[in-house]
Amino acid sequence: MAGTALVTGGSGYIAGFLIRQLVENGWTVHMTVRSLMRESEVRGWLNVPADKLRFFAADLEQDAGWAEAMAGCSHVAHVASPFPLGVPKHADELIVPAREGALRALRFAKAAGVTRFVLTSSMAAIAYGHGDGGGIYSEVDWTNLDNPGVMPYPRSKTVAERAARDWVATEGGAMEFASVNPAAVFGPLLSDDLSTSIELVKQLLEGKVPMCPDIGFGIIDVRDVADLHYRALTAPGIRDERYVCSGPFLKMIDVANILSANLGEQARKVPTRRMPDWLLKLFALVRPELKQLVAELGNVRGGDSRHAMDTLGWTMRPPEEAILATAHSLIERGIVKG
């Protein structure tokens, strides 16, 4: 089975690997970017046959370009969504484009006759707002938006996924829908554009983090995230599905130890000590962006990915492979100096 698929946010980390996998399996791909001025650059690092990839300019908050991008597509992977390093001044800076972008993509997909729509959501839409401590979460769980402590990014992903599911239930007709909910995404790089999770490994290698605070995240390799998207796009009989996409939950000190144990001299700046909770709280008084880390101290937000494994035959690389692939890419590209 192959046809024409649209991948939104095509210059992003997950999207790049998904586009490659689609093309390798015979698909023609339309992809959206915010500016066509990036076409030559992105074609260069995607390195797929030119006739298998078409670029379209489209913005999450504008209608222009979406009809053209959808034309002729039977399948859509809506990967585009804002994911900043810092905390915005107002949650709506993330919520509005995330929600409106998903709904806009759905509306134009239905108008174009798209039969399968896969939304890139996040563990952030599942594992937050449940009280201190956390645990292991599955597809049945939703981030609790009634908890005022939920930060803007998980709030935006939750609102966007719920809005998309509500729209499909009332307006989607025969369109098949699924979401993929990844944890923190690591792995090899296709370009020098760094996602938020990759920045963590960069900062550890550069010694920018003096000690490791007691925070963590589920870890998943970008190649496995792309593969789960591909399976959700192409497997028969999928409708209103939700797939947790998370490997083991590791603390930051675990990530640092993996780097130190495998990279030798290249990991000489990686911190080896845990940061006392009180010290992070002290830093947060002068660096407000650290407040979101304080809220995560001691929490476990693991994901149970058995549903995707049992129903789609999906498998995951070990987290060590994903973390080290990130580090090697950063060093080989000269983003981190050896």
Beta strands, then each sheet from edge to edge (+ up, - down):
strand 1: 4-7
strand 2: 28-33
strand 3: 53-57
strand 4: 75-78
strand 5: 116-120
strand 6: 134-137
strand 7: 176-182
strand 8: 184-186
strand 9: 216-221
strand 10: 241-245
strand 11: 249-251
strand 12: 300-303
sheet 1: 3+ 2+ 1+ 4+ 5+ 7+ 10+
sheet 2: 6+ 12+
sheet 3: 8+ 9+ 11-
end
